């Protein structure tokens, strides 16, 4: 189960638009920074393919200027 965190930088005056767009995506939690014009985004998906698809959707948002991964790890399932 991949869990990743990102810093999302919106285009000028697009922070609220980006919050709404990211919040509408499944497996995605958005936390706005209080003192900067950036967002903390945490994703929690079931598979790597699901995570890759989610990242593609996030990167395609027109209000997103830059998406930088801060941390990521994958917990293997017990067999």
N, C-alpha and C positions, 0 to 999 in steps of 0.2 A: 504494500500500500504506500505509494509515493506521497510524501508530505513535503511541500516546498513553500518557501516564503520569498516574496518579491517586494521591491520598491517600485511603485508605479508613478511616473512623472506625467502629469497631464499637460496638454497644450495650454497656452495662456487662456485664462478665464473658462476652462473646461473641467475644473475639478469636480463640480457637482454632477456634470454630465457623465464623467468617467466613473464616479461612485455608483451612479444608477446603473450604468451599463455592466460594470463588474459584479455588482450585487445581484443582477438578474441571471448571472451564470450559475449553473449547478456546481457544487464542490468548491465554491469560492467564497471566502470571507474577506471583507474589506474593512480596514480600520484607518480612518483619516488621521494624519499627523495633526497635532494641535498647533504647532508653531511653524510649520513649513507647508508648502503647496505640494505635498507628496502623499501617497497612500501606501499603507502596508497591506499586502495581499497574501493571504494564506490559502493554499489549495490542498485538498485531501481527496485523492482519487483512489480507485480500487486497482487500476492497472497502469502500466507505463503508457500504453496506447491511449487510454482515457486522459492521462496527464498531458500527453503530446497534443491531443485534440483540443484540450482546454487551453493550452498555451497558444496554439494557433488562433483560437477565437479571441483571446485577450490581445494578442499582437495585431489583430485586424481591426480593433476598435479605433475609429477616427479621432477620438478625443485623447488617445494615448500617444504621448511623445516618446517615452522610453520605459522599458520594462527591464529591471535588473534583478536577477535571482540573487538572493542573499544566502539562503541555506536550503539544503534539500537532503532527504534521506529516504530510504526504502526499507520497510520492515518485511522481511520474507515471511510468507505464511507457513505455519507448521503443517507438515504432511502426516 
